[in-house]
């Protein structure tokens, strides 16, 4: 189910968008959580299943609240629009920094 991103997700998405020098506002994106064991990967935008992966446009590595590294990657679809944010935590555990919604 599409939803607005949490405050934590907006923070990461905005950093990735800025690195990619793209004209998108992370707060206005619609997202849907992916089944990745809680690491935090997101589908971005409507009609996700009708679109296709195009390229990786930005990456960012941060330490989660427990000190473990998390690699975030922003993927574009073939039309150059945000498609997915991939989150990969080194120990495959849940990424807690994205949960913050305050």
Number of C-alpha atoms within 10 A of each C-alpha: 6 14 12 15 23 15 17 15 23 20 16 20 25 16 18 22 19 15 14 14 11 14 9 14 12 22 15 11 17 16 24 18 18 16 10 15 11 18 25 24 24 21 20 25 18 14 9 15 7 6 15 12 16 15 16 17 17 18 18 15 13 14 14 16 11 9 8 14 16 23 16 23 21 26 23 21 17 13 12 13 18 25 25 24 26 21 24 21 21 12 10 14 15 17 22 14 20 21 15 12 11 6
